[in-house]
Structures are given as C-alpha cells and as structure tokens.
Amino acid sequence: EEGRFRDMGPSVIMDSLSRSYEHQGDSLYIPRYITSSSVVIKGVRPGESPFNTVIWAALGYPATSVMIPVPVCGEDHIPAAMKRSAGNHKSELCEMSLELKKSVFPDGKNKPEDMVRAREYMTVFSKIEKCISNDFNIIHDKYVKRRIKVRKYLKRYDKMMDNYVETIRLESEKLF
C-alpha cells in the first residue's frame, strides 16, 4: 500500500465507481437502472493467508444498499440477511434496496432529477457503512495480526453483523 493507493479501500472504490452520479456524457450514470449489486474484493499479497480476504458486497441497487464485509474463510459466514430468503430468489437486504430504488426511479428510468433522492439514501447509508467498516476493520486486523483466533473473529463478526443488519432494517423503514 504505497503512494496514492494507500487510502484506496473498498468504500473509495464503491463510491467512485458503483455510486458515481457524475454525468457520463450520455445522460446516464455508471450505475444503471438495471444494476443489481456491486462487489469489491480486498485480496491478500503473495504469501498471506487467503482467509484474510474480504468480499465487500452491496446487494441491490448501489445507491440504496449498504456495503457489507464478508470474510472469506473455510465456513459459511454470510449474514442471513444477505442470503436468499425462503421462497424468494432475493435476500432481505437486496429486497430492501430494490424497494427503495422504486422511489428513486418512479418511472423506471435514470433521470438527473432522480439522483437527488439517491444521494439522500447514500448519505444515510454511508454513515452506517463507516461504522461497519470501522468495527469490522478492528476485528479483522486483530485476526490478521493473530491476536484473536478464527473462531473468536467469526463470532465477533456474526454478532456485529446481526446488530448492523437490525440498524439497516430500522433506517430503511424510516426511508419508506
């Protein structure tokens, strides 16, 4: 992590690409109406454990979703709210995002005036993402530096994500 790339974390990539609403010259934006998710993978250097890899995923429309870290490890630790719901092909977080997306694009098309609402959602969700990122990075760094074992890391992660998923639910309900 040298020079200009030192501060390029998942949120910088997500915000500058998947949530960029700067005009692209064709009256459209990088995230299209049909965008269904955005993923950033924070890998490892040669020689480092592949289990230090983290997938950051925003399920649903990027402006109306929250980027969630998911540790890559030998067992399933994907939060339940990110998994397909029973009887549905979408996860709970994806469903929430797509419902909010309907209020961003009431007629189903990208228009500049629709971006005002998208930015409002991004403001709310970016605060949650910063908290998630800070809390996750603390436990992830302890795991990477071998200050905690994998079981403790994953237990803390699961508890942290359960709490944040509830926060996301509550904040999403306020926006409807």
C-alpha positions as CSV (number, residue, x, y, z in Angstrom):
1,E,0.0,0.0,0.0
2,E,2.2,2.8,-1.3
3,G,1.6,6.3,-2.5
4,R,-1.8,7.1,-4.0
5,F,-3.2,3.6,-3.4
6,R,-2.7,3.6,0.4
7,D,-6.1,5.1,1.1
8,M,-7.9,3.2,-1.6
9,G,-10.2,1.0,0.4
10,P,-13.4,-0.7,-0.6
11,S,-15.6,2.4,0.2
12,V,-13.5,4.6,-2.1
13,I,-13.8,2.1,-4.9
14,M,-17.6,1.6,-4.3
15,D,-18.3,5.4,-4.1
16,S,-16.2,6.4,-7.0
17,L,-17.5,3.7,-9.4
18,S,-20.7,2.0,-8.3
19,R,-22.2,5.1,-6.8
20,S,-20.8,7.7,-9.1
21,Y,-23.6,10.0,-10.3
22,E,-21.4,12.4,-12.2
23,H,-22.8,12.8,-15.7
24,Q,-21.0,10.4,-18.1
25,G,-21.9,12.3,-21.3
26,D,-24.8,10.2,-22.5
27,S,-27.3,11.4,-19.8
28,L,-26.7,8.1,-18.0
29,Y,-24.5,7.3,-15.0
30,I,-22.1,4.5,-14.1
31,P,-24.7,2.7,-12.0
32,R,-27.6,1.9,-14.4
33,Y,-31.2,1.4,-13.5
34,I,-30.6,-2.3,-14.1
35,T,-27.5,-2.5,-11.8
36,S,-28.3,-5.3,-9.3
37,S,-25.2,-5.4,-7.0
38,S,-21.7,-4.2,-6.5
39,V,-18.8,-6.1,-5.1
40,V,-15.3,-5.1,-4.1
41,I,-12.8,-7.9,-3.1
42,K,-10.0,-6.9,-0.8
43,G,-7.4,-9.6,-1.5
44,V,-4.1,-10.5,0.0
45,R,-0.5,-10.3,-1.0
46,P,1.5,-13.3,-2.1
47,G,2.4,-15.4,1.0
48,E,-0.5,-14.1,3.1
49,S,-3.4,-16.4,4.1
50,P,-6.2,-16.4,1.6
51,F,-8.5,-16.4,4.6
52,N,-7.6,-12.8,5.2
53,T,-9.5,-11.9,2.0
54,V,-12.8,-9.9,2.5
55,I,-15.6,-9.5,0.0
56,W,-17.5,-6.2,0.4
57,A,-20.9,-6.5,-1.2
58,A,-23.7,-4.1,-1.8
59,L,-26.8,-6.1,-2.7
60,G,-29.4,-4.4,-4.8
61,Y,-29.1,-1.0,-6.3
62,P,-25.8,0.6,-5.1
63,A,-27.3,3.9,-4.0
64,T,-30.0,2.2,-1.9
65,S,-27.9,-0.5,-0.4
66,V,-25.3,-0.9,2.4
67,M,-21.9,-2.3,1.6
68,I,-21.3,-5.3,3.9
69,P,-18.0,-7.1,4.5
70,V,-18.0,-10.9,4.3
71,P,-14.9,-12.7,5.5
72,V,-13.6,-15.4,3.2
73,C,-13.0,-18.5,5.3
74,G,-13.5,-22.2,5.4
75,E,-17.1,-22.0,6.5
76,D,-20.2,-20.0,5.8
77,H,-20.3,-16.7,7.5
78,I,-22.5,-14.8,5.1
79,P,-25.1,-12.9,7.2
80,A,-28.6,-14.4,6.9
81,A,-29.9,-11.1,5.5
82,M,-27.6,-11.4,2.6
83,K,-28.8,-14.9,1.7
84,R,-31.7,-15.8,-0.5
85,S,-34.9,-15.7,1.5
86,A,-37.1,-18.8,1.8
87,G,-39.4,-18.9,-1.2
88,N,-37.7,-15.9,-2.8
89,H,-34.7,-15.6,-5.1
90,K,-33.5,-12.4,-3.4
91,S,-32.0,-11.7,0.0
92,E,-33.6,-9.5,2.6
93,L,-31.0,-6.7,2.1
94,C,-31.5,-6.9,-1.7
95,E,-35.3,-6.7,-1.3
96,M,-35.0,-3.6,0.9
97,S,-32.6,-1.9,-1.6
98,L,-34.9,-2.7,-4.5
99,E,-37.9,-1.3,-2.7
100,L,-36.0,2.0,-2.0
101,K,-34.9,2.0,-5.6
102,K,-38.5,2.3,-6.7
103,S,-38.7,5.6,-5.0
104,V,-35.5,6.8,-6.7
105,F,-36.8,5.8,-10.2
106,P,-40.6,6.1,-10.0
107,D,-40.9,5.7,-13.8
108,G,-38.1,3.1,-14.1
109,K,-35.6,5.3,-15.9
110,N,-32.4,7.1,-15.0
111,K,-33.1,10.9,-14.9
112,P,-31.0,13.6,-13.3
113,E,-33.8,14.7,-11.0
114,D,-34.0,11.1,-9.6
115,M,-30.4,11.4,-8.3
116,V,-31.5,13.8,-5.6
117,R,-33.3,11.0,-3.8
118,A,-30.4,8.6,-4.5
119,R,-28.0,11.0,-2.8
120,E,-30.3,11.2,0.2
121,Y,-30.2,7.5,0.7
122,M,-26.4,7.4,0.1
123,T,-26.0,9.9,2.9
124,V,-27.9,7.8,5.4
125,F,-26.3,4.5,4.4
126,S,-22.7,5.9,4.2
127,K,-22.9,6.7,7.9
128,I,-23.8,3.1,8.6
129,E,-21.1,1.8,6.3
130,K,-18.5,3.9,8.0
131,C,-19.4,2.3,11.4
132,I,-19.5,-1.2,9.9
133,S,-16.1,-0.6,8.2
134,N,-14.5,0.8,11.4
135,D,-15.9,-2.0,13.6
136,F,-15.1,-4.7,11.1
137,N,-11.5,-3.5,10.5
138,I,-10.8,-3.6,14.2
139,I,-11.7,-7.3,14.5
140,H,-10.3,-8.2,11.1
141,D,-6.9,-6.5,11.9
142,K,-6.8,-8.5,15.2
143,Y,-7.4,-11.7,13.3
144,V,-4.8,-10.9,10.6
145,K,-2.2,-10.0,13.2
146,R,-3.1,-13.2,15.1
147,R,-4.3,-11.5,18.2
148,I,-7.5,-13.5,18.0
149,K,-8.2,-16.9,16.6
150,V,-10.6,-17.6,13.8
151,R,-13.5,-18.7,16.0
152,K,-13.4,-15.6,18.0
153,Y,-13.1,-13.4,14.9
154,L,-16.1,-15.1,13.2
155,K,-18.1,-15.0,16.4
156,R,-17.5,-11.2,16.8
157,Y,-18.2,-10.7,13.1
158,D,-21.5,-12.6,13.3
159,K,-22.6,-10.6,16.4
160,M,-21.5,-7.3,14.8
161,M,-23.4,-8.0,11.6
162,D,-26.6,-9.1,13.4
163,N,-26.6,-5.7,15.1
164,Y,-25.9,-3.8,11.9
165,V,-28.5,-5.6,9.9
166,E,-31.0,-4.5,12.5
167,T,-29.8,-1.0,12.2
168,I,-30.1,-1.2,8.4
169,R,-33.7,-2.5,8.7
170,L,-34.7,0.3,11.0
171,E,-33.1,3.0,8.8
172,S,-34.7,1.5,5.7
173,E,-38.1,1.6,7.3
174,K,-37.7,5.3,8.1
175,L,-36.9,6.0,4.4
176,F,-40.0,4.2,3.0
